[in-house]
Amino acid sequence: MATAMKVRELTSEQWDGLVACARGKREPDLVIENGTVLNVYSGELMPANIWIIGDRIAYVGPRRYEGTAARVFDATGKVLSPGYIEPHAHPFQLYNPMSYAEAVLARGTTCSVNDDLVVHLNMEFSQVGRFFEMMSGLPIKMVWSVRLDPQAHLPEKKDKYRAYELGRLMKSPHVWQAGELTDWKSWLDGDEEMKEASLAAKHMRRRIEGHSAGASWETLNALTAAGVTADHEAINTEEALRRLRLGIWTTLRHSSLRPDLPDLIPGLIEAGLKNWSRLMMTTDGPTPEYLSQGYSDYLIRLAISLGLDPIIAYQLVTINPATYYGVEEEIGGIAPGRIADILILSDLLDPTPETVIADGRPVAQNGRLLEPLPQPNWAEIGLPPLRPLGPKGTVDPDWFAVHTDSDTFPVLNLQNPAITRRVDVAVPTTDGRIDDAFVTASDDICYLAMLNRQGRWVCNGLIKNFATDLAALASSYTGASEIIVIGRDRAAMAAAVERMLEIGGGIVILDNEHNVLNELPLPIGGALSHRPVADLVGLSKEIADVLADLGHTHYDPIYTLLFLSSTHLPELRLSSEGLFEVKTKRVLIPSRPL
């Protein structure tokens, strides 16, 4: 039978204690006195005392605590906010889900709805379910969205996206949503597996999140009719209003890749928007350097600075997402019966909490966790380090040669960190291969390849406008969970892959003499680091700085490595079948078996 989403189960014994405490017949465990509650229900600030028993709020109001058993916080002069909710997270951006959870919980985010792409592609289904269960016991509520498509052209992994298996995953109480739907065109065109999986999601009362950048009014109508309930891709005021007017919950994004709030917030205010209750805010999976500014607390601070009413700014990351997911009776506000996720703030205009209370107990103080979260054995749950290819671990530079029978070649022209455009370039060839001298003599063309992690195949191409002086870069951090290799020296590219595999996966940059200019080990499934987010802030910046010195002119190069295989973006991408044209869904240059 279909059930609504739940955050924490309430037992009969807990109910008895909660009601007794609310009636003043049982001592609370924790009391917060003399604070000013940010009431997201009524949109006001109100003086109140809060009584907490177990993980729930029993009482909010003027009653004074006269007992001796409870721990008492004096919140005189402080503002008490509900814990923040991130409605659309990607906890796999070099950081791993546990280090992500530690970083954002310390800044006040007590619930995160997470994309499952990395675990979905790399784990068996039984492992994914166990992983969701393992993450559910944390003080931060880690819940999940299940992808209906892999965001890459990977026919060999189609079995991972069968409707039956997706439906099994969505039965998990830790799954709140299907999506994000990057391949929405196939969905609307009647892809049977996607359609059946989305219908299963609706039957189980799961939300369906779209990913419809630039969608017209007509397309949004079709997506809404098909079941899309929210979307985070509006990049201007008109696109946001378009979604709101069609009943789509609209998530305003401000990420490292798309920092859109400075356009969206003033635009919606100027447009005279009367109802902000169907809007949310998201960081949409920022790379580590962004997190030095904060997380949901940063979004609130920025929204206020852009002219948004402070209480509305808090509602966008508390009661609004809780209502969207149907869990407003448990989280999203400070009221009796709700889970005690409460932030103690120095001031309404300073959303970074002094103290974070989650599940009824203090878990962070002044930006630091009071206790570390338990770290799993990642290899045992399905994300082991990568291994060298074959018994000798050698990589052949010829794997990165580009074969063609034509005198022109479709080159990926990198426009910004995410978008490529096709440009057909005249190329000199010898015996059906593009001459090395053409690449080494060019100003800004590099060899580009996606190599299968087991060395079974390689997809070859050329990329323009990535870097001018790059000998070799190898990365196992990719959207397809394969290996991306870029460079102007094929021997150095082979050496970079060998070094990257030696360290269990990661990002490696070499010079022409095969000296390491920079490397970042990512031994958790070849995609994630064991290091805390604070360390990764500096380490990811080092990668960007080294690439800038080698002639890379774009921001956020980590996202470029992720997206070179992501077929929801224009125009040319790498795939297991070959160089892929997104609009026509044609393979232009087939991949080669190895």
C-alpha positions as CSV (number, residue, x, y, z in Angstrom):
1,M,0.0,0.0,0.0
2,A,1.3,3.5,-0.8
3,T,2.4,5.5,2.1
4,A,3.4,9.1,2.6
5,M,7.0,10.0,3.4
6,K,8.1,9.8,7.0
7,V,11.1,11.2,8.8
8,R,11.1,9.3,12.2
9,E,8.7,6.8,13.5
10,L,6.9,7.6,16.7
11,T,6.3,4.7,19.0
12,S,3.4,4.3,21.5
13,E,5.8,4.8,24.4
14,Q,7.3,7.9,22.8
15,W,3.7,9.3,22.2
16,D,2.9,8.8,25.9
17,G,6.0,10.6,27.0
18,L,5.4,13.4,24.5
19,V,1.8,14.1,25.6
20,A,2.7,13.8,29.3
21,C,5.4,16.4,28.9
22,A,3.2,18.7,26.9
23,R,0.7,18.6,29.7
24,G,3.3,19.4,32.3
25,K,3.1,15.9,33.9
26,R,6.6,14.7,32.9
27,E,9.9,16.4,33.0
28,P,11.5,17.4,29.6
29,D,15.0,16.3,28.7
30,L,16.0,19.7,27.3
31,V,14.6,23.2,27.7
32,I,15.4,26.3,25.7
33,E,14.4,29.4,27.7
34,N,13.8,33.0,26.9
35,G,14.4,32.7,23.2
36,T,12.6,34.3,20.3
37,V,11.1,31.7,18.0
38,L,11.1,32.3,14.3
39,N,7.5,31.0,13.6
40,V,7.5,30.0,10.0
41,Y,3.8,29.1,10.2
42,S,2.6,32.5,11.1
43,G,5.5,34.5,9.7
44,E,6.4,36.2,13.0
45,L,8.9,36.4,15.7
46,M,7.5,35.3,19.1
47,P,9.0,35.0,22.6
48,A,8.7,31.4,23.8
49,N,10.2,28.6,25.9
50,I,10.6,25.2,24.3
51,W,10.4,21.9,26.0
52,I,11.9,18.8,24.4
53,I,11.5,15.2,25.3
54,G,13.5,12.6,23.4
55,D,13.8,13.7,19.8
56,R,10.5,15.7,19.8
57,I,9.2,19.1,20.8
58,A,6.6,18.8,23.5
59,Y,5.7,22.4,24.2
60,V,6.2,25.9,22.8
61,G,5.0,28.9,24.8
62,P,5.2,31.0,28.0
63,R,5.4,28.2,30.5
64,R,8.4,28.4,32.8
65,Y,10.4,25.3,33.7
66,E,10.6,24.8,37.4
67,G,12.1,21.3,37.5
68,T,15.7,20.1,38.0
69,A,16.1,17.1,35.6
70,A,16.3,18.8,32.3
71,R,19.3,20.4,30.6
72,V,18.5,24.1,30.2
73,F,19.7,26.5,27.5
74,D,19.3,30.2,28.2
75,A,18.5,31.7,24.8
76,T,18.1,35.3,26.0
77,G,18.6,37.6,23.0
78,K,18.8,34.7,20.6
79,V,16.6,33.7,17.7
80,L,15.4,30.1,17.4
81,S,15.0,28.8,13.9
82,P,13.9,25.4,12.5
83,G,16.7,23.4,11.1
84,Y,17.4,24.0,7.4
85,I,16.3,21.7,4.6
86,E,18.3,21.3,1.4
87,P,15.7,20.0,-1.2
88,H,18.1,19.1,-4.0
89,A,21.6,17.9,-3.0
90,H,24.4,16.1,-4.7
91,P,26.6,14.8,-1.8
92,F,29.3,13.4,-4.2
93,Q,31.2,16.5,-5.4
94,L,34.7,15.1,-4.5
95,Y,33.4,15.0,-0.9
96,N,31.7,11.8,0.2
97,P,28.1,11.7,1.7
98,M,29.4,11.4,5.2
99,S,31.9,14.3,5.0
100,Y,29.2,16.3,3.3
101,A,26.8,15.6,6.1
102,E,29.3,16.7,8.7
103,A,30.0,20.0,6.9
104,V,26.4,21.0,6.3
105,L,25.0,19.8,9.6
106,A,27.6,22.0,11.5
107,R,26.1,25.0,9.5
108,G,22.5,24.2,10.4
109,T,21.2,21.9,7.6
110,T,19.4,19.1,9.4
111,C,17.7,17.5,6.4
112,S,19.2,16.9,2.9
113,V,17.3,15.3,0.0
114,N,20.1,13.7,-2.1
115,D,20.7,12.6,-5.6
116,D,21.6,8.9,-5.8
117,L,23.6,8.9,-9.1
118,V,27.0,7.8,-7.9
119,V,25.7,4.9,-5.7
120,H,23.1,4.0,-8.4
121,L,25.7,3.6,-11.1
122,N,28.3,1.8,-9.0
123,M,26.5,-0.4,-6.5
124,E,24.3,-3.4,-6.8
125,F,20.6,-2.6,-5.9
126,S,20.8,-4.5,-2.7
127,Q,23.8,-2.4,-1.7
128,V,22.0,0.8,-2.5
129,G,19.1,-0.1,-0.2
130,R,21.5,-0.9,2.6
131,F,23.4,2.3,2.0
132,F,20.2,4.3,2.3
133,E,19.4,2.5,5.6
134,M,23.0,3.1,6.9
135,M,22.7,6.8,6.3
136,S,19.3,7.1,7.9
137,G,20.5,6.9,11.5
138,L,22.4,10.2,11.4
139,P,21.3,13.4,13.3
140,I,21.0,15.0,9.8
141,K,18.2,13.4,7.9
142,M,19.8,12.0,4.7
143,V,17.0,11.0,2.3
144,W,17.2,10.3,-1.4
145,S,16.0,10.9,-4.9
146,V,16.1,8.0,-7.3
147,R,17.2,8.6,-10.9
148,L,15.1,7.4,-13.7
149,D,17.9,7.9,-16.2
150,P,21.8,7.9,-15.8
151,Q,22.4,11.4,-17.2
152,A,24.8,9.7,-19.7
153,H,24.5,7.5,-22.8
154,L,25.4,4.2,-21.2
155,P,23.4,1.4,-23.0
156,E,25.4,-1.3,-21.1
157,K,24.0,0.0,-17.8
158,K,20.4,0.1,-18.9
159,D,19.5,-2.7,-16.6
160,K,20.1,-0.4,-13.7
161,Y,17.2,1.8,-14.9
162,R,14.5,-0.9,-15.4
163,A,11.1,0.2,-14.0
164,Y,10.8,-2.9,-11.8
165,E,14.2,-2.2,-10.0
166,L,13.5,1.5,-9.7
167,G,10.1,0.8,-8.2
168,R,11.8,-1.5,-5.6
169,L,14.2,1.3,-4.7
170,M,11.4,3.8,-4.3
171,K,9.7,1.6,-1.8
172,S,12.4,2.5,0.7
173,P,11.1,4.8,3.4
174,H,14.4,6.8,2.8
175,V,13.4,7.7,-0.8
176,W,11.2,10.8,-1.1
177,Q,11.5,11.5,-4.8
178,A,12.1,10.3,-8.3
179,G,14.4,12.4,-10.5
180,E,16.0,14.7,-11.4
181,L,14.7,13.9,-14.9
182,T,17.5,15.0,-17.1
183,D,16.3,12.9,-20.1
184,W,12.8,14.3,-19.9
185,K,12.4,14.3,-23.7
186,S,12.6,10.4,-23.8
187,W,10.1,10.4,-20.9
188,L,7.6,12.6,-22.8
189,D,8.2,10.5,-25.9
190,G,7.0,7.5,-24.1
191,D,10.1,5.6,-22.9
192,E,8.3,2.6,-21.3
193,E,10.8,2.1,-18.4
194,M,10.8,5.8,-17.4
195,K,7.0,6.0,-17.7
196,E,6.4,3.0,-15.6
197,A,8.9,4.1,-13.0
198,S,7.3,7.5,-12.8
199,L,3.8,6.0,-12.4
200,A,5.2,3.8,-9.6
201,A,6.6,7.0,-7.9
202,K,3.2,8.6,-8.1
203,H,1.4,5.5,-6.8
204,M,3.9,5.5,-3.8
205,R,3.3,9.3,-3.3
206,R,6.9,10.2,-4.2
207,R,7.6,13.5,-5.8
208,I,9.0,13.8,-9.3
209,E,11.6,16.4,-9.9
210,G,12.3,17.8,-13.4
211,H,15.4,19.2,-15.0
212,S,14.0,21.4,-17.8
213,A,16.5,24.2,-18.4
214,G,15.1,26.7,-20.9
215,A,11.8,24.8,-21.3
216,S,9.0,26.7,-23.1
217,W,5.5,27.2,-21.7
218,E,4.3,24.3,-24.0
219,T,7.0,21.9,-22.8
220,L,6.4,22.8,-19.1
221,N,2.7,22.1,-19.7
222,A,3.6,18.6,-21.0
223,L,6.0,17.9,-18.1
224,T,3.5,19.0,-15.5
225,A,0.8,16.9,-17.1
226,A,3.2,13.9,-17.0
227,G,3.8,14.4,-13.3
228,V,6.7,16.8,-12.7
229,T,6.1,18.4,-9.3
230,A,9.2,20.6,-8.9
231,D,12.1,22.0,-11.0
232,H,15.3,23.8,-10.1
233,E,16.4,25.0,-13.5
234,A,14.9,28.5,-13.8
235,I,17.7,30.9,-14.6
236,N,15.6,34.1,-14.9
237,T,12.5,35.7,-13.5
238,E,10.2,34.7,-16.4
239,E,11.3,31.1,-16.2
240,A,10.6,31.0,-12.5
241,L,7.2,32.6,-12.9
242,R,6.4,30.2,-15.8
243,R,6.9,27.2,-13.4
244,L,4.9,28.8,-10.6
245,R,2.0,29.6,-12.8
246,L,1.8,26.0,-14.0
247,G,1.7,24.6,-10.4
248,I,5.4,23.5,-10.4
249,W,7.2,24.0,-7.1
250,T,10.1,26.2,-8.1
251,T,13.5,25.8,-6.5
252,L,15.8,28.8,-6.8
253,R,19.4,27.8,-7.4
254,H,22.6,29.3,-6.3
255,S,25.4,26.9,-7.0
256,S,29.1,27.1,-7.8
257,L,28.2,26.4,-11.5
258,R,25.0,28.5,-11.6
259,P,25.0,31.3,-9.1
260,D,21.5,32.5,-10.0
261,L,20.0,34.2,-6.9
262,P,21.2,37.7,-7.7
263,D,19.0,37.5,-10.8
264,L,16.1,35.5,-9.4
265,I,15.4,37.2,-6.0
266,P,15.3,40.8,-7.2
267,G,13.4,39.8,-10.3
268,L,10.7,38.1,-8.4
269,I,10.4,41.0,-5.9
270,E,10.2,43.5,-8.8
271,A,7.6,41.3,-10.5
272,G,5.4,41.7,-7.3
273,L,5.2,38.0,-6.5
274,K,2.5,37.7,-3.8
275,N,2.9,34.0,-2.8
276,W,6.4,32.7,-1.9
277,S,5.1,29.5,-0.3
278,R,5.8,27.3,-3.3
279,L,9.4,28.4,-3.7
280,M,12.5,26.8,-2.2
281,M,16.3,27.4,-2.4
282,T,19.1,25.0,-3.3
283,T,22.9,24.9,-3.6
284,D,22.6,22.1,-6.3
285,G,25.8,20.2,-5.5
286,P,28.5,22.9,-5.2
287,T,32.1,22.0,-5.6
288,P,34.1,22.3,-2.3
289,E,35.4,25.8,-2.6
290,Y,31.8,27.2,-2.5
291,L,31.2,25.6,0.9
292,S,33.8,27.9,2.6
293,Q,31.0,30.5,2.4
294,G,28.4,28.2,4.0
295,Y,25.5,26.2,2.8
296,S,21.8,26.8,3.4
297,D,22.8,29.5,5.8
298,Y,24.7,31.2,3.0
299,L,21.6,31.1,0.8
300,I,19.5,32.8,3.5
301,R,22.1,35.5,4.0
302,L,22.4,36.1,0.3
303,A,18.6,36.2,-0.2
304,I,18.3,38.8,2.6
305,S,21.1,40.9,1.1
306,L,19.2,40.9,-2.2
307,G,16.1,42.4,-0.6
308,L,14.0,39.4,0.4
309,D,12.1,39.7,3.6
310,P,14.2,37.7,6.2
311,I,11.3,35.5,7.4
312,I,10.5,34.6,3.8
313,A,14.1,33.7,3.2
314,Y,14.0,31.3,6.2
315,Q,10.7,29.8,5.0
316,L,12.3,28.9,1.6
317,V,14.7,26.5,3.4
318,T,12.4,25.3,6.2
319,I,8.6,25.0,6.0
320,N,8.4,25.3,2.2
321,P,10.5,22.2,1.4
322,A,8.9,20.3,4.3
323,T,5.5,21.0,2.9
324,Y,6.6,20.1,-0.6
325,Y,7.8,16.7,0.6
326,G,4.7,16.2,2.8
327,V,6.7,16.0,6.1
328,E,5.6,19.4,7.6
329,E,4.1,17.6,10.5
330,E,7.5,16.4,11.5
331,I,10.1,18.9,10.3
332,G,10.4,22.4,8.9
333,G,9.1,24.4,11.9
334,I,9.2,24.7,15.7
335,A,5.9,23.4,17.1
336,P,4.7,20.6,19.4
337,G,5.1,17.1,18.0
338,R,7.8,18.2,15.5
339,I,11.2,16.7,15.6
340,A,13.5,18.9,17.6
341,D,15.8,20.3,14.9
342,I,16.4,23.8,16.3
343,L,19.1,26.3,15.5
344,I,20.2,28.9,18.0
345,L,21.1,32.1,16.1
346,S,22.7,35.3,17.4
347,D,20.5,37.4,15.3
348,L,17.8,37.0,12.6
349,L,20.2,38.5,10.0
350,D,23.0,36.0,10.9
351,P,21.7,32.6,9.8
352,T,24.8,30.7,10.7
353,P,23.9,29.0,14.0
354,E,25.8,29.3,17.2
355,T,24.3,25.9,18.3
356,V,22.7,23.2,16.2
357,I,20.2,20.9,18.0
358,A,19.2,17.9,15.9
359,D,16.9,15.0,17.1
360,G,16.6,16.8,20.4
361,R,20.3,17.0,21.3
362,P,23.1,19.5,20.6
363,V,25.3,18.3,17.8
364,A,27.3,21.3,16.8
365,Q,28.7,24.5,18.3
366,N,30.1,27.5,16.5
367,G,30.5,25.6,13.2
368,R,32.0,22.4,14.6
369,L,30.4,19.1,15.3
370,L,30.5,18.0,19.0
371,E,31.0,14.4,17.8
372,P,32.2,13.1,14.4
373,L,29.8,11.1,12.4
374,P,30.6,7.4,11.9
375,Q,32.6,6.6,8.8
376,P,31.6,3.5,6.8
377,N,33.9,1.0,5.1
378,W,33.3,2.3,1.6
379,A,34.9,-0.7,-0.1
380,E,32.6,-3.1,1.8
381,I,29.4,-1.3,0.8
382,G,30.3,-1.2,-2.9
383,L,32.7,1.8,-3.5
384,P,36.2,0.3,-3.5
385,P,39.3,2.0,-4.9
386,L,40.1,1.6,-8.6
387,R,42.7,-1.0,-9.6
388,P,45.4,-0.8,-12.3
389,L,44.4,-2.3,-15.7
390,G,45.6,-5.8,-16.2
391,P,48.5,-7.6,-14.5
392,K,51.1,-5.1,-15.6
393,G,49.0,-2.0,-15.1
394,T,50.2,-0.4,-18.3
395,V,48.2,1.9,-20.5
396,D,49.0,2.2,-24.2
397,P,49.4,5.8,-25.6
398,D,47.9,4.6,-28.8
399,W,44.6,4.3,-27.0
400,F,44.4,8.1,-27.2
401,A,45.0,8.4,-30.9
402,V,42.1,9.7,-32.8
403,H,41.0,7.7,-35.9
404,T,39.0,9.1,-38.7
405,D,38.3,8.5,-42.4
406,S,37.4,12.2,-43.0
407,D,39.4,15.3,-43.5
408,T,37.3,17.1,-40.9
409,F,36.5,16.2,-37.4
410,P,33.7,17.2,-35.0
411,V,35.5,18.9,-32.1
412,L,34.0,19.7,-28.7
413,N,34.4,23.4,-28.3
414,L,34.1,24.2,-24.6
415,Q,32.0,27.4,-24.2
416,N,31.8,27.4,-20.4
417,P,32.2,24.7,-17.6
418,A,29.1,22.9,-18.8
419,I,28.3,23.6,-22.4
420,T,30.1,22.4,-25.5
421,R,29.4,23.3,-29.1
422,R,30.3,21.3,-32.2
423,V,32.9,22.8,-34.5
424,D,34.1,20.8,-37.5
425,V,37.8,21.3,-37.9
426,A,40.0,20.4,-40.8
427,V,42.5,17.7,-39.7
428,P,45.6,16.2,-41.3
429,T,45.7,12.4,-41.1
430,T,48.2,9.6,-41.7
431,D,46.9,6.0,-42.2
432,G,43.5,7.0,-40.8
433,R,44.7,8.8,-37.7
434,I,44.9,12.5,-36.9
435,D,48.6,13.5,-36.8
436,D,50.1,14.2,-33.4
437,A,51.8,17.3,-34.9
438,F,48.4,18.8,-35.6
439,V,47.5,18.7,-31.9
440,T,50.9,19.8,-30.5
441,A,51.1,22.7,-33.0
442,S,47.5,24.0,-32.3
443,D,46.9,26.8,-29.9
444,D,44.1,25.2,-27.9
445,I,43.2,21.7,-29.1
446,C,43.8,18.7,-26.9
447,Y,43.2,15.0,-27.3
448,L,40.1,13.9,-25.4
449,A,39.1,10.4,-24.4
450,M,36.8,8.4,-22.2
451,L,38.3,5.1,-21.1
452,N,36.4,2.3,-19.6
453,R,37.5,1.6,-16.1
454,Q,38.2,-2.1,-17.0
455,G,40.0,-1.2,-20.2
456,R,37.4,-2.7,-22.5
457,W,36.9,0.3,-24.8
458,V,37.8,3.9,-25.4
459,C,35.9,6.8,-26.9
460,N,38.2,9.3,-28.6
461,G,37.7,12.9,-29.6
462,L,39.3,16.3,-29.6
463,I,38.4,19.3,-27.3
464,K,39.0,22.9,-28.0
465,N,39.2,25.8,-25.5
466,F,40.0,23.5,-22.5
467,A,43.7,24.4,-22.0
468,T,46.6,25.6,-24.1
469,D,49.6,23.9,-22.3
470,L,48.2,20.8,-20.8
471,A,50.3,17.7,-21.3
472,A,48.0,15.3,-19.5
473,L,45.0,15.1,-17.1
474,A,43.3,11.9,-16.0
475,S,40.2,11.8,-13.9
476,S,38.0,9.0,-12.6
477,Y,35.6,11.7,-11.3
478,T,33.1,11.7,-14.2
479,G,29.3,11.6,-14.7
480,A,29.6,8.2,-16.4
481,S,31.8,6.6,-13.7
482,E,34.5,6.0,-16.3
483,I,37.9,7.7,-16.9
484,I,38.3,11.0,-18.7
485,V,41.7,11.8,-20.2
486,I,42.7,15.2,-21.7
487,G,46.0,16.4,-23.0
488,R,48.4,17.2,-25.9
489,D,50.9,14.4,-25.2
490,R,49.6,10.9,-25.6
491,A,52.5,9.3,-23.7
492,A,51.9,11.7,-20.8
493,M,48.1,10.9,-21.0
494,A,48.9,7.2,-20.6
495,A,51.2,7.9,-17.6
496,A,48.5,10.1,-16.0
497,V,46.0,7.2,-16.2
498,E,48.5,4.8,-14.7
499,R,49.3,7.1,-11.8
500,M,45.6,7.8,-11.3
501,L,44.9,4.1,-11.0
502,E,47.9,3.6,-8.7
503,I,46.3,5.9,-6.1
504,G,42.9,4.2,-6.3
505,G,41.3,6.8,-8.5
506,G,41.2,10.6,-8.6
507,I,42.5,13.5,-10.6
508,V,46.1,13.6,-11.8
509,I,47.8,16.3,-13.9
510,L,51.2,15.6,-15.4
511,D,53.7,17.6,-17.4
512,N,55.5,16.4,-20.6
513,E,58.3,14.7,-18.5
514,H,55.5,12.9,-16.6
515,N,56.1,14.8,-13.4
516,V,53.1,15.2,-11.2
517,L,51.9,18.8,-11.2
518,N,48.8,18.0,-9.1
519,E,47.0,15.0,-7.9
520,L,43.9,14.5,-5.7
521,P,43.3,10.9,-4.6
522,L,39.6,9.8,-4.8
523,P,39.8,6.2,-3.5
524,I,36.1,5.9,-2.6
525,G,34.8,4.3,-5.8
526,G,37.3,6.4,-7.8
527,A,35.1,9.4,-7.4
528,L,35.1,10.6,-3.7
529,S,37.7,11.6,-1.1
530,H,38.1,10.5,2.5
531,R,39.2,14.0,3.4
532,P,36.9,16.5,5.2
533,V,35.3,19.3,3.2
534,A,37.6,21.9,4.8
535,D,40.6,20.1,3.3
536,L,38.9,19.7,-0.1
537,V,38.3,23.5,-0.3
538,G,42.0,24.1,-0.7
539,L,42.8,20.9,-2.7
540,S,40.1,21.6,-5.3
541,K,41.3,25.2,-5.6
542,E,44.8,23.9,-6.3
543,I,43.5,21.9,-9.2
544,A,41.8,25.0,-10.6
545,D,45.0,27.1,-10.1
546,V,47.2,24.5,-11.8
547,L,44.8,24.3,-14.8
548,A,44.7,28.1,-15.0
549,D,48.5,28.2,-15.2
550,L,48.2,25.7,-18.1
551,G,45.8,27.9,-20.0
552,H,42.4,26.9,-18.7
553,T,40.2,30.0,-18.7
554,H,36.8,28.7,-17.3
555,Y,35.7,28.6,-13.7
556,D,34.6,25.4,-11.9
557,P,36.7,22.8,-13.9
558,I,35.6,20.0,-11.6
559,Y,32.2,20.3,-13.1
560,T,33.6,20.2,-16.6
561,L,35.2,16.8,-15.8
562,L,31.9,15.6,-14.4
563,F,29.8,16.8,-17.4
564,L,31.9,15.8,-20.4
565,S,30.0,12.5,-20.4
566,S,26.6,14.0,-19.4
567,T,24.2,13.8,-22.3
568,H,21.6,16.1,-20.9
569,L,23.7,19.1,-22.0
570,P,24.6,20.4,-25.5
571,E,26.1,19.6,-27.9
572,L,28.8,16.9,-28.1
573,R,29.5,14.4,-25.3
574,L,31.6,11.2,-24.7
575,S,29.8,7.9,-24.3
576,S,30.5,4.2,-24.2
577,E,29.3,3.9,-27.8
578,G,31.3,6.8,-29.1
579,L,31.3,10.6,-29.6
580,F,27.6,11.5,-29.1
581,E,25.6,14.3,-30.6
582,V,23.0,15.2,-28.0
583,K,20.3,16.8,-30.1
584,T,20.2,14.0,-32.7
585,K,21.2,11.2,-30.3
586,R,23.6,10.0,-33.0
587,V,27.0,8.4,-32.4
588,L,29.3,10.4,-34.7
589,I,32.6,8.5,-34.1
590,P,32.2,5.0,-32.6
591,S,34.2,4.0,-29.6
592,R,37.0,1.4,-30.1
593,P,37.2,-2.0,-28.3
594,L,40.6,-2.5,-26.6
